């Protein structure tokens, strides 16, 4: 523990200017990202693009806040903590006492090996044979019909259209595109929603036959909902979303 403290003291005492330089570079870069995201949000006409740009603005401001906090903490340690602490005593190694344990030599003694006594052959014992296990007939359970999607790259395979769901539901399917940028999963009230709400955040990695999002149905009232997946390409356009209607019953 003392070695770790000494290491931190050396860094703060000798490398303070590098902390400020690194934090300053990161802050300048994040200001550039914030300005670029703000410009993209003002110039785009797509609601999805505006939402992504606003998310980038929030990330840039959060990073700037962290860098400023590191600078303030470094300044406080350099100006108030180190002058009040005895740095020399922390950096000097503490002598440790060495305990010498005398060793005792052990002389091995020979142990006579007993001779093997022959034993008369025993009568053969019968080994019981295991009874044959009864065979169980296995019947194949019919599988539900596969989900047919107009576009295999924009598809929800679970839950099926008209299914009744409850609790935490992992929405399965595919979200991909030759010019993929991101996708998101949304839900709305009824079979023809007037507005949509996002399930989770925007995802920037394509999914092929996996989990698209996790829908907590306990956070909404029981009723009929429409769930859809929207795939956006690098131009900001997107093919027709694929939607399913589910009944929430918790």
Protein Blocks (a to p, Z undefined) as FASTA:
>chain_A
ZZmmmmmmmmmmmmmmmmmmmmmmmmmmmmmmmmmmmmmmmmpmbfklmmmmmmmmmmmm
mmmmmmmmmmmmmmmmmmmmmmmpcfklmmpccddddddddddddddddddddddddddd
ddddddddddddddddddddddddddddfblklccfbdcehiacehjaddedddddfkbf
bdcddddedjbdfbdcdehjadfbdcehiafbdcdfklpccdddddddddddfkopacdd
ddddddddZZ
